[in-house]
């Protein structure tokens, strides 16, 4: 890519449920979390500030509750999130301890990130954590969230946090390797490695919810996130976990959305 992604000093990385668990009903994948943490630790060693927006609480709670698919009713989703959130944070804490990096849990609702009396507080908390060299692990508060305050697999939440922190880059880590000009399951679909005019992207025709059955987002919410951050003058990178180191190094993998 022709852009210098490595110049970003403050980075928000969002990781989806399917990347952390593989498929519905599966436990958290320690290897996946370790891979993500390895990347974050390297960024930190280069003097960068990193916040992680992590889905996966509901997905992590499925197996301990004996469920093999994501519940459709809200209260069961909340129950799964309540069980899974502690498991998710424990796994992150354990992995980051390998690098002696301190993490914190920050659970956010829509009120926290959009209402004036809340937004300044959450901003100051996050900036304070970054200043203290902590890696905040941010998630929507699924255990008490209602239908009115859902973000959609945290893509929207990650975009709002990125803008709030005036970060230099948002990275969405998902189970596909980037944006394509058609549904990537169809023959002949071509990868798009750089997007300079997001208004020309038709998210509806490109793809829907991921195939693993554990997330609530899809390409539509990722395009909406890109619109939010690029409009604020911030670039966005879309990639899969195995390509993340190369993507951050500026190699031609994943998709980079140029800031407006």
C-alpha positions in Angstrom: 0.0 0.0 0.0 1.1 3.5 -0.7 0.1 4.8 2.8 2.4 4.9 5.8 0.2 2.9 8.3 3.2 2.4 10.6 3.3 6.2 11.3 0.1 5.8 13.5 0.8 6.6 17.1 -2.6 5.9 18.7 -4.4 2.8 17.4 -7.8 1.3 18.2 -8.0 -2.5 17.3 -11.4 -4.1 17.2 -11.6 -7.9 17.1 -14.8 -9.8 16.2 -16.3 -12.8 18.0 -15.6 -15.3 15.2 -11.9 -14.5 15.3 -11.7 -15.3 19.0 -13.9 -18.4 19.1 -13.9 -19.9 15.6 -17.6 -20.9 15.5 -20.8 -20.8 17.6 -20.6 -22.9 20.7 -16.8 -23.1 20.7 -14.7 -22.0 23.6 -12.4 -19.0 23.4 -9.4 -19.8 21.3 -6.3 -19.1 23.4 -4.0 -19.2 20.3 -6.1 -16.5 18.6 -6.0 -14.2 21.7 -2.2 -14.8 22.0 -1.7 -13.8 18.3 -3.6 -10.6 18.8 -1.8 -9.8 22.1 1.6 -10.5 20.3 0.7 -7.7 17.8 -0.4 -5.3 20.5 2.7 -5.9 22.5 4.9 -5.2 19.5 3.0 -2.0 18.9 3.5 -1.0 22.5 7.2 -1.8 22.3 7.4 0.7 19.4 6.0 3.4 21.7 2.4 3.4 20.4 -0.8 3.6 22.4 -3.3 0.8 21.8 -6.9 0.3 22.9 -8.6 -3.0 22.1 -12.4 -3.2 21.4 -13.2 -6.8 21.8 -16.3 -8.7 21.0 -16.6 -12.3 22.3 -18.4 -12.1 25.7 -21.6 -13.7 24.4 -19.7 -16.2 22.3 -17.4 -17.1 25.2 -20.4 -17.8 27.4 -22.1 -20.2 25.1 -20.0 -23.3 25.8 -20.1 -23.1 29.6 -23.9 -22.8 29.4 -24.2 -25.8 27.1 -25.4 -23.7 24.1 -24.2 -24.5 20.6 -25.6 -21.4 18.9 -26.1 -17.7 19.8 -29.5 -17.2 21.5 -32.0 -15.1 19.7 -33.7 -13.7 22.8 -32.2 -10.7 24.6 -32.2 -12.1 28.2 -30.4 -15.3 27.1 -27.8 -13.2 25.3 -27.3 -11.1 28.4 -26.9 -14.3 30.5 -24.3 -15.6 28.1 -22.5 -12.3 28.2 -22.5 -12.2 32.0 -20.8 -15.6 32.0 -18.5 -14.9 29.1 -17.2 -11.5 30.0 -15.1 -12.7 32.9 -13.7 -15.6 30.9 -12.8 -13.2 28.1 -11.0 -10.7 30.4 -9.2 -13.6 32.3 -7.8 -14.8 29.0 -6.7 -11.4 27.9 -5.1 -10.7 31.3 -3.2 -14.0 31.2 -1.9 -13.4 27.7 -0.8 -9.8 28.3 1.0 -10.9 31.5 3.5 -12.6 29.2 4.7 -9.1 28.3 4.1 -7.5 31.7 1.4 -5.3 30.2 -1.5 -4.2 32.4 -5.0 -4.4 31.0 -8.3 -3.0 32.2 -11.9 -3.8 31.4 -14.1 -0.9 30.2 -17.8 -1.8 29.5 -19.6 0.9 27.6 -23.3 1.5 26.7 -24.6 3.9 24.1 -25.3 6.5 26.8 -21.6 6.5 27.7 -20.4 7.3 24.2 -23.1 9.6 22.9 -24.6 11.7 25.8 -22.6 14.8 26.6 -22.6 14.2 30.4 -21.1 10.7 29.9 -18.9 11.1 26.9 -16.3 13.5 28.5 -16.0 11.1 31.5 -15.4 8.0 29.3 -12.9 10.0 27.2 -10.9 11.1 30.2 -10.9 7.5 31.7 -9.6 6.0 28.4 -7.0 8.8 27.9 -5.8 8.3 31.5 -5.4 4.5 31.0 -3.4 5.1 27.8 -1.2 7.6 29.6 -0.6 5.0 32.3 0.5 2.5 29.5 -2.5 0.3 30.2 -4.3 -1.5 27.3 -8.0 -0.9 27.8 -10.1 -3.9 26.7 -13.4 -2.2 25.7 -16.7 -4.0 25.1 -20.3 -3.2 24.9 -22.0 -3.9 28.2 -24.0 -6.8 26.8 -25.0 -8.2 30.2 -27.3 -5.2 30.8 -27.6 -3.7 27.3 -31.1 -3.6 25.8 -32.1 -3.6 22.1 -32.0 0.2 22.1 -28.3 0.3 22.9 -26.8 -2.4 20.8 -23.9 -1.5 18.6 -23.7 -4.4 16.1 -20.7 -6.6 16.9 -18.9 -3.6 18.3 -17.9 -2.1 14.9 -19.9 1.0 15.6 -18.6 1.2 19.1 -15.0 0.9 17.8 -15.6 3.8 15.4 -17.0 6.0 18.1 -14.2 5.2 20.5 -11.6 5.9 17.7 -13.2 9.3 17.0 -13.5 10.1 20.7 -9.8 9.4 21.3 -8.7 11.2 18.1 -6.8 8.0 17.3 -4.7 7.8 14.1 -6.0 4.4 13.0 -8.8 2.0 13.5 -8.1 -1.6 12.7 -11.1 -4.1 12.3 -9.9 -7.7 12.7 -12.4 -10.0 11.2 -12.8 -13.5 9.7 -12.3 -12.4 6.1 -9.1 -11.0 4.7 -10.5 -7.7 3.4 -13.1 -6.0 1.2 -14.1 -7.5 -2.2 -16.0 -6.1 -5.1 -18.6 -8.8 -4.6 -19.4 -11.5 -2.0 -16.1 -13.2 -1.6 -17.9 -16.6 -1.7 -18.7 -16.0 -5.3 -16.2 -17.0 -8.1 -14.4 -14.1 -9.6 -14.7 -11.7 -6.6 -11.7 -9.4 -6.6 -10.0 -8.0 -3.5 -10.0 -4.2 -3.0 -6.8 -3.2 -1.1 -7.4 0.6 -0.9 -10.6 2.7 -0.8 -10.3 6.4 -1.5 -14.0 7.2 -1.9 -16.2 5.2 0.4 -19.4 6.6 -1.0 -18.9 4.3 -4.0 -19.0 1.2 -1.9 -22.3 -0.7 -1.8 -22.1 -2.7 1.5 -25.4 -4.4 0.9 -24.1 -6.2 -2.2 -20.7 -7.1 -0.8 -21.7 -9.4 2.1 -23.7 -9.9 5.2 -23.1 -11.4 8.6 -20.0 -13.6 9.0 -20.2 -17.3 8.5 -19.2 -18.4 12.0 -22.6 -17.7 13.6 -21.3 -15.9 16.7 -21.3 -12.2 15.8 -24.0 -9.7 15.1 -22.1 -7.6 12.6 -21.1 -8.1 9.0 -19.7 -6.1 6.1 -22.5 -3.5 6.4 -21.4 -2.5 9.9 -17.8 -2.4 8.9 -18.5 0.0 6.0 -20.5 2.2 8.4 -17.6 2.2 10.8 -15.3 3.2 8.0 -17.6 6.1 7.0 -17.6 7.4 10.6 -13.8 7.4 11.1 -12.7 8.5 7.6 -15.1 11.4 7.8 -13.2 12.5 10.9 -9.9 12.3 9.0 -8.8 8.9 10.4 -7.8 5.9 8.3 -9.3 2.4 8.8 -7.7 -1.0 8.1 -9.8 -4.1 7.6 -7.9 -7.5 7.8 -7.9 -11.0 9.3 -5.8 -12.0 12.3 -3.2 -14.0 10.4 -2.6 -11.0 8.1 -2.6 -8.4 10.8 1.2 -8.0 11.3 1.7 -7.6 7.5 -1.2 -5.2 7.2 0.2 -3.0 9.9 3.6 -3.1 8.2 1.9 -1.6 5.1 2.1 -4.7 2.9 -0.6 -5.2 0.3 -3.0 -7.3 2.4 -6.4 -6.4 3.8 -8.2 -3.2 2.9 -7.1 0.4 3.9 -9.8 3.1 3.8 -8.1 6.5 3.3 -9.2 9.3 5.6 -11.2 12.1 3.9 
